[in-house]
Amino acid sequence: RRSSDLKKIDQKTCQWLLKQLGTDQMLLHNELQKLYCYIGEKEEITLNDIGAICTSIAIENAWQLGEAIFRKDASTALRISKTLLSDGTNLIALLRQIRSQFQTEFQVCSLLSTGGSAQDVAQQFPYMKGQILERHLQMAQGYGMSAFKKGLLKIDEAELLAKNSMID
């Protein structure tokens, strides 16, 4: 890359982008590529650029959807997913957000199933502290290793079908 190809993004704008998109690396990569094309020769990505071109998913509601799934609360999960989709949330972006949650909880469950402790989980995921850590531990233990494996496979299957326009 030439130095003239490098773009700047301030911390506030970067945080807003993450809030809008979540932490799915593929989604972030794709949205940054769109931003690079959109801003052209400009040197800096702004909030206005992100607002004009980027996909947005309601992260808080997507997290609530994931938590409803982990609690095996089907009616709440269906209600939240219908609301998100009817509000214009991109299906693939939503699936990726849920997959990211599943991966995290699967890792927590895996640590616990191999004799790890809450302290080991907190070391692996430094942002998990206090009530957040407790909630993740409860979800991982309650959902179980087998269900996480099946869930990850089903999410991948749904994403593949969505990309091939084979589901509504």
Secondary structure, DSSP 8 states (H G I E B T S, - for coil): --GGG--EE-HHHHHHHHHHH-S-HHHHHHHHHHHHHHHTT-SEE-HHHHHHH-----HHHHHHHHHHHHTT-HHHHHHHHHHHHHTT--HHHHHHHHHHHHHHHHHHHHHHHTT--HHHHHHHSTT--HHHHHHHHHHHHHH-HHHHHHHHHHHHHHHHHHHTT---
